[in-house]
Amino acid sequence: MQKYLLHSSFICSRLFYFFLVFRASEYIIAVTDLIIKTLPIEHRAQPARIGRKLRSLRLKRHLTVAQVAEASGLSKGFVSRVEREQTSPSVASLLSLCDVLGVAPGQVLEHSETKVILASDAPRIDLGDKDVSEKLLTPPHQRSVQILKSVMKPGGRAGVGMYIMDCDVESVHVLSGSIVLMTTEEEEYLKVGDTATLSGEEPHSWRNGSEKDEAVVLWFMAKINRN
């Protein structure tokens, strides 16, 4: 029995240092006293406009359809139909076209679109901060760049201690009021128009720099594609 109790005590002590907290609007992973916050991501498949991208790349390189067709060993009519989305190229044909245009096939297959988020439609999110209203200004499926707008009441602050965001680079820009940005080494007082940029690996926290005035800031989180 004593051996069993000692074993159970060891398991509980290990679990004390690592726990996972799930919230409806975020995942928070806590390892000892460091928090990793992740903004909500909506994963969805999007069709790639291959023909439109190939045509755009051709025009940027000042090439004609005939020149691309000759260099790729494909017919002029086929290249024209591909660009007009009237037919889909085979893998071999796509590789030939990409080789002529000097672009990686993955770049052509990536989906891109212009998405407008109206201020009134921006979804509210809850990152557990105190006296702060936050909205996600970028599409929920967007991963490379995310923009978060925070409206901080007087005395508003991050709801946890030091934390890091799930990104490679993070910037904060003050639209109105002021905030105090705290890192492990120093505190920075940021006023209207000021911007601070830090590594996604830098633990930090923040608070409204005033006890009587509201502060409005934009947070920019970027993921760097290293493929």
One Martini backbone bead per residue (centre of mass of N, CA, C, O) as a GRO file, in nm:
protein
  227
    1MET     BB    1   0.057   0.062  -0.022
    2GLN     BB    2   0.294   0.261   0.002
    3LYS     BB    3   0.390   0.225  -0.292
    4TYR     BB    4   0.126   0.324  -0.423
    5LEU     BB    5   0.124   0.610  -0.299
    6LEU     BB    6   0.392   0.703  -0.419
    7HIS     BB    7   0.310   0.669  -0.716
    8SER     BB    8   0.064   0.862  -0.711
    9SER     BB    9   0.223   1.111  -0.621
   10PHE     BB   10   0.401   1.130  -0.876
   11ILE     BB   11   0.177   1.168  -1.085
   12CYS     BB   12   0.051   1.427  -0.961
   13SER     BB   13   0.310   1.600  -0.978
   14ARG     BB   14   0.326   1.592  -1.289
   15LEU     BB   15   0.038   1.705  -1.352
   16PHE     BB   16   0.084   1.987  -1.217
   17TYR     BB   17   0.294   2.086  -1.460
   18PHE     BB   18   0.072   1.956  -1.668
   19PHE     BB   19  -0.190   2.124  -1.850
   20LEU     BB   20  -0.519   2.126  -2.001
   21VAL     BB   21  -0.708   2.396  -2.144
   22PHE     BB   22  -1.042   2.425  -2.246
   23ARG     BB   23  -1.197   2.648  -2.478
   24ALA     BB   24  -1.428   2.761  -2.699
   25SER     BB   25  -1.211   3.003  -2.817
   26GLU     BB   26  -0.961   2.825  -2.698
   27TYR     BB   27  -0.624   2.735  -2.642
   28ILE     BB   28  -0.456   2.642  -2.333
   29ILE     BB   29  -0.113   2.600  -2.260
   30ALA     BB   30   0.035   2.479  -1.958
   31VAL     BB   31   0.375   2.537  -1.851
   32THR     BB   32   0.368   2.599  -1.565
   33ASP     BB   33   0.398   2.966  -1.615
   34LEU     BB   34   0.338   2.916  -1.931
   35ILE     BB   35   0.157   3.063  -2.202
   36ILE     BB   36  -0.034   2.939  -2.489
   37LYS     BB   37  -0.180   3.116  -2.748
   38THR     BB   38  -0.476   3.057  -2.962
   39LEU     BB   39  -0.636   3.129  -3.230
   40PRO     BB   40  -0.901   3.075  -3.407
   41ILE     BB   41  -0.940   2.804  -3.650
   42GLU     BB   42  -1.065   2.763  -3.984
   43HIS     BB   43  -1.092   2.478  -4.165
   44ARG     BB   44  -1.062   2.492  -4.532
   45ALA     BB   45  -1.138   2.419  -4.849
   46GLN     BB   46  -0.986   2.545  -5.158
   47PRO     BB   47  -0.992   2.647  -5.469
   48ALA     BB   48  -0.768   2.657  -5.728
   49ARG     BB   49  -0.660   2.916  -5.955
   50ILE     BB   50  -0.464   2.813  -6.191
   51GLY     BB   51  -0.511   2.977  -6.453
   52ARG     BB   52  -0.491   3.261  -6.329
   53LYS     BB   53  -0.200   3.226  -6.222
   54LEU     BB   54  -0.058   3.158  -6.487
   55ARG     BB   55  -0.129   3.420  -6.631
   56SER     BB   56  -0.002   3.616  -6.429
   57LEU     BB   57   0.288   3.502  -6.458
   58ARG     BB   58   0.319   3.548  -6.761
   59LEU     BB   59   0.277   3.860  -6.760
   60LYS     BB   60   0.515   3.925  -6.564
   61ARG     BB   61   0.719   3.786  -6.793
   62HIS     BB   62   0.643   3.871  -7.085
   63LEU     BB   63   0.456   3.641  -7.207
   64THR     BB   64   0.331   3.435  -7.437
   65VAL     BB   65   0.146   3.172  -7.521
   66ALA     BB   66   0.337   3.069  -7.741
   67GLN     BB   67   0.597   3.064  -7.571
   68VAL     BB   68   0.496   2.866  -7.352
   69ALA     BB   69   0.421   2.635  -7.541
   70GLU     BB   70   0.699   2.588  -7.667
   71ALA     BB   71   0.864   2.548  -7.395
   72SER     BB   72   0.657   2.306  -7.288
   73GLY     BB   73   0.522   2.128  -7.532
   74LEU     BB   74   0.255   2.273  -7.582
   75SER     BB   75  -0.032   2.387  -7.681
   76LYS     BB   76  -0.182   2.683  -7.732
   77GLY     BB   77  -0.476   2.595  -7.674
   78PHE     BB   78  -0.425   2.459  -7.402
   79VAL     BB   79  -0.310   2.701  -7.249
   80SER     BB   80  -0.560   2.880  -7.291
   81ARG     BB   81  -0.765   2.690  -7.143
   82VAL     BB   82  -0.626   2.693  -6.872
   83GLU     BB   83  -0.642   3.005  -6.821
   84ARG     BB   84  -0.977   2.983  -6.861
   85GLU     BB   85  -1.081   2.723  -6.700
   86GLN     BB   86  -1.154   2.477  -6.926
   87THR     BB   87  -0.902   2.319  -6.808
   88SER     BB   88  -0.699   2.062  -6.670
   89PRO     BB   89  -0.397   1.987  -6.578
   90SER     BB   90  -0.168   1.784  -6.558
   91VAL     BB   91   0.100   1.713  -6.381
   92ALA     BB   92   0.300   1.734  -6.619
   93SER     BB   93   0.194   2.005  -6.733
   94LEU     BB   94   0.232   2.174  -6.476
   95LEU     BB   95   0.537   2.134  -6.452
   96SER     BB   96   0.608   2.264  -6.724
   97LEU     BB   97   0.483   2.545  -6.670
   98CYS     BB   98   0.644   2.606  -6.409
   99ASP     BB   99   0.923   2.590  -6.537
  100VAL     BB  100   0.883   2.826  -6.736
  101LEU     BB  101   0.784   3.034  -6.494
  102GLY     BB  102   0.950   2.990  -6.227
  103VAL     BB  103   0.763   2.790  -6.037
  104ALA     BB  104   0.613   2.641  -5.787
  105PRO     BB  105   0.350   2.432  -5.768
  106GLY     BB  106   0.251   2.514  -5.480
  107GLN     BB  107   0.193   2.814  -5.552
  108VAL     BB  108  -0.039   2.751  -5.756
  109LEU     BB  109  -0.220   2.570  -5.549
  110GLU     BB  110  -0.270   2.797  -5.387
  111HIS     BB  111  -0.497   2.977  -5.209
  112SER     BB  112  -0.660   3.288  -5.314
  113GLU     BB  113  -0.814   3.583  -5.154
  114THR     BB  114  -1.058   3.831  -5.107
  115LYS     BB  115  -1.130   3.938  -4.770
  116VAL     BB  116  -1.402   4.089  -4.603
  117ILE     BB  117  -1.418   4.259  -4.281
  118LEU     BB  118  -1.651   4.379  -4.104
  119ALA     BB  119  -1.680   4.540  -3.813
  120SER     BB  120  -1.970   4.412  -3.746
  121ASP     BB  121  -1.855   4.097  -3.817
  122ALA     BB  122  -1.652   4.066  -3.614
  123PRO     BB  123  -1.540   3.835  -3.408
  124ARG     BB  124  -1.561   3.740  -3.092
  125ILE     BB  125  -1.316   3.690  -2.836
  126ASP     BB  126  -1.169   3.469  -2.572
  127LEU     BB  127  -0.855   3.513  -2.375
  128GLY     BB  128  -0.897   3.595  -2.060
  129ASP     BB  129  -0.924   3.890  -2.028
  130LYS     BB  130  -0.935   4.197  -1.847
  131ASP     BB  131  -1.136   4.433  -1.951
  132VAL     BB  132  -1.174   4.304  -2.258
  133SER     BB  133  -1.229   4.365  -2.607
  134GLU     BB  134  -1.234   4.114  -2.875
  135LYS     BB  135  -1.132   4.104  -3.230
  136LEU     BB  136  -1.139   3.937  -3.539
  137LEU     BB  137  -1.011   4.074  -3.859
  138THR     BB  138  -0.964   3.795  -3.974
  139PRO     BB  139  -0.999   3.516  -4.117
  140PRO     BB  140  -1.045   3.210  -3.965
  141HIS     BB  141  -0.851   3.059  -4.195
  142GLN     BB  142  -0.625   3.238  -4.127
  143ARG     BB  143  -0.258   3.192  -4.064
  144SER     BB  144  -0.023   3.387  -4.150
  145VAL     BB  145  -0.232   3.627  -4.067
  146GLN     BB  146  -0.323   3.809  -3.765
  147ILE     BB  147  -0.593   4.024  -3.638
  148LEU     BB  148  -0.628   4.211  -3.329
  149LYS     BB  149  -0.880   4.376  -3.140
  150SER     BB  150  -0.832   4.592  -2.851
  151VAL     BB  151  -1.050   4.690  -2.581
  152MET     BB  152  -0.949   4.883  -2.301
  153LYS     BB  153  -1.013   4.929  -2.003
  154PRO     BB  154  -0.963   5.063  -1.726
  155GLY     BB  155  -0.726   4.831  -1.605
  156GLY     BB  156  -0.669   4.655  -1.821
  157ARG     BB  157  -0.569   4.299  -1.876
  158ALA     BB  158  -0.408   4.030  -1.869
  159GLY     BB  159  -0.532   3.714  -1.747
  160VAL     BB  160  -0.230   3.648  -1.727
  161GLY     BB  161   0.068   3.604  -1.735
  162MET     BB  162   0.302   3.502  -1.897
  163TYR     BB  163   0.310   3.488  -2.263
  164ILE     BB  164   0.244   3.320  -2.579
  165MET     BB  165   0.213   3.307  -2.916
  166ASP     BB  166   0.110   3.122  -3.206
  167CYS     BB  167   0.399   3.249  -3.340
  168ASP     BB  168   0.675   3.428  -3.486
  169VAL     BB  169   0.532   3.719  -3.500
  170GLU     BB  170   0.476   4.021  -3.295
  171SER     BB  171   0.245   4.301  -3.294
  172VAL     BB  172   0.187   4.637  -3.152
  173HIS     BB  173  -0.075   4.891  -3.195
  174VAL     BB  174  -0.158   5.220  -3.105
  175LEU     BB  175  -0.461   5.404  -3.136
  176SER     BB  176  -0.537   5.444  -2.822
  177GLY     BB  177  -0.387   5.556  -2.569
  178SER     BB  178  -0.230   5.314  -2.341
  179ILE     BB  179   0.050   5.087  -2.277
  180VAL     BB  180   0.200   4.807  -2.101
  181LEU     BB  181   0.488   4.629  -2.194
  182MET     BB  182   0.583   4.301  -2.083
  183THR     BB  183   0.882   4.148  -2.012
  184THR     BB  184   1.153   3.974  -1.883
  185GLU     BB  185   1.331   4.265  -1.893
  186GLU     BB  186   1.084   4.478  -1.952
  187GLU     BB  187   0.920   4.805  -1.981
  188GLU     BB  188   0.675   4.943  -2.211
  189TYR     BB  189   0.561   5.262  -2.310
  190LEU     BB  190   0.264   5.298  -2.504
  191LYS     BB  191   0.147   5.513  -2.743
  192VAL     BB  192   0.019   5.682  -2.979
  193GLY     BB  193   0.167   5.516  -3.267
  194ASP     BB  194   0.293   5.286  -3.134
  195THR     BB  195   0.537   5.009  -3.189
  196ALA     BB  196   0.570   4.657  -3.120
  197THR     BB  197   0.824   4.398  -3.168
  198LEU     BB  198   0.817   4.033  -3.139
  199SER     BB  199   0.881   3.734  -3.062
  200GLY     BB  200   0.703   3.438  -3.034
  201GLU     BB  201   0.916   3.350  -2.786
  202GLU     BB  202   0.825   3.599  -2.615
  203PRO     BB  203   0.754   3.667  -2.311
  204HIS     BB  204   0.436   3.829  -2.215
  205SER     BB  205   0.265   4.137  -2.123
  206TRP     BB  206  -0.024   4.352  -2.016
  207ARG     BB  207  -0.151   4.698  -1.984
  208ASN     BB  208  -0.316   4.956  -1.907
  209GLY     BB  209  -0.177   5.285  -1.872
  210SER     BB  210  -0.470   5.346  -1.748
  211GLU     BB  211  -0.730   5.427  -1.493
  212LYS     BB  212  -0.933   5.625  -1.704
  213ASP     BB  213  -0.850   5.519  -1.993
  214GLU     BB  214  -0.892   5.405  -2.293
  215ALA     BB  215  -0.772   5.128  -2.503
  216VAL     BB  216  -0.647   5.083  -2.848
  217VAL     BB  217  -0.547   4.782  -3.021
  218LEU     BB  218  -0.318   4.610  -3.242
  219TRP     BB  219  -0.271   4.273  -3.336
  220PHE     BB  220   0.011   4.097  -3.487
  221MET     BB  221   0.019   3.769  -3.643
  222ALA     BB  222   0.293   3.564  -3.766
  223LYS     BB  223   0.359   3.318  -4.016
  224ILE     BB  224   0.636   3.138  -4.132
  225ASN     BB  225   0.718   3.006  -4.438
  226ARG     BB  226   0.959   2.720  -4.456
  227ASN     BB  227   0.916   2.550  -4.737
   0.00000   0.00000   0.00000
